[in-house]
Amino acid sequence: MSGRQTCPGCGSTDLVQDALYAQSQLVCTACGRVLAEGLLTTTFAEEQQLQEVTYSWSTGQKEQLSRCEQRGIKRVQDLCKVLQLPPVFEETAVSYFQRAIKHPSFHLVSLEKKEVLVGCCVCVTCRQHNWPVTMGTICSLLYADKELFTSVYLHVLKELELDVPALSLMDLVKTHLNGFKLFQSSTTVPAKFIEDKEKMVTRTIQLVELASKTWLVTGRHPIPIVTAAAYLAWQSLQPGGRLTCTFSRFCKLADTDLPPPAHLRLKELQEILLRMASQLAWLRVLRVDKKTVVKHIGDLLQHRSFLLRCSFRAGDAEDGGEEAEGASASSSLQAVESAGQPEGHSTAGTGRSTQTPLLPPCLLHPKKRPRAASPDPSAPDVTGDEPIPDSEIEQYLRSQEEIDALSQARAWQ
């Protein structure tokens, strides 16, 4: 049977069946060429014709992946290599992508969403293994829209029923600051703006912890708060040449995005620092504002636990009206002296400035609610002395069935 076919390479008819890894292969003994590779099963008729039979043909199953799935798996693997993830992460992300791409809800989605789906599977894997990678980092690598990424990410969690733990805020700070270009010499960054990475990360974490204790993080996206804290930490380490650098310029130098809410988070952090500065005796005699308070961030953070307690007590005392005699005169004097100054800062030579209570921002600055519609002047006034009809009284009377059920229930007590 082997003489019926010749080797196309050397023309030899000396062909033998060789088993390699449990797969039968037809090999030329003269030149070693493999004529039929990967023959798993054959039939009697095909053995006579020396015709190869693939595994999918012999079993009636087609195990080949679709072109879309192959490209998606390749994209997942490439993204994992760019992020330098361990091999087990890559296997998990590929399995999630295969599950998602076979789900009916992802069959008829656009090519852009399929590309975002690759990043979502990698992001889910990193979150499950507590690997600090932000959505913004993955979006920048895929050139994907952040809002679209968020919607697809939530859709994947819902359809695949995945449980993802929340990312630690401190790990997020370290990951977000890793992308800053302020820690190495560069032609685009002046020498006075270069900062030590460890010092900046440590101080930024302290400011974020302070923001967390004063409710600035609760219910909000963490990236704007981290960005604002990083800006204040960077200024406080060398305030001499950095106070004139604006927030937007800082983000450009660091090559990071400036989220729109970051300016509001920066203002809220500055108000907290001003309130804490008003509790320090050696800062009461200085004219501290939102710019100069940066110089004293080191002292404020060193005594932050004590200063926060004092700020809480000061707010409680003002709420309860426990003021010293002559408070009206002193408050009037402070109002004159602090005219034009930001809220919560300590004026020169005064003991304590008028401050609002230390409360969550949602209570200090509540959103405006629509006013209730004015009552109809033609409607009759309700006095409470109106007669009650018998039909309405009957609604409040128990029926005989309810009385029996109540008596049975009390018998078991």
Secondary structure, DSSP 4 states (H G I P E B T S, - for coil): -GGGS--TTT----EEEEEETTEEEEEETTT--EEEEEE----HHHHHHT----HHHHHT---PPPHHHHHHHHHHHHHHHHTT--HHHHHHHHHHHHHHHTSGGGTT--HHHHHHHHHHHHHHHHHHTT----HHHHHHHHT--HHHHHHHHHHHHHHHT---PPPPHHHHHHHHHHT-S-SS--SSS-GGG---HHHHHHHHHHHHHHHHHTTSSTTS-HHHHHHHHHHHHHHHHSTTTTTTS-HHHHHHHHT----TTHHHHHHHHHHHHHHHHTT-HHHHTS---TTGGGGGHHHHHHTHHHHHHHHHHHHHHHHHT---TTHHHHHHHHHHHTTTSPTTPPPTT-S---------HHHHSPPP-PPPPPPPTTSPPP-S-PPPPHHHHHTTSPPHHHHHHHHHHHHT-
